[in-house]
Amino acid sequence: MIAEAERKVSVIFEEYHRLESQAQIFKMRFRSFLETQLKILEGEHEETPFEREEPAEEEESLD
């Protein structure tokens, strides 16, 4: 009975550490996302390769 309880505690403890690690990763990524969004709103972001491309001029038909 005690061995079973210790096994359950061990499983719960491992799950707790896994979730704690995932929460830390989420916090770092979310903070980075928010900082990027603030920079975009403030006009301080670096342009992406897609934003640097000139729009293609449409050829007009001379019919």
BELFENCOR-V561723 format. One record per pair of residues at least 24 apart in sequence whose C-alpha atoms are under 7 Angstrom apart, sorted by sequence separation. I is the first residue (numbers start at 1). GAP is how many residues later the second one is. If there is no record, write none. Layout:
# BELFENCOR-V561723
I/GAP
I/GAP
This chain:
# BELFENCOR-V561723
none
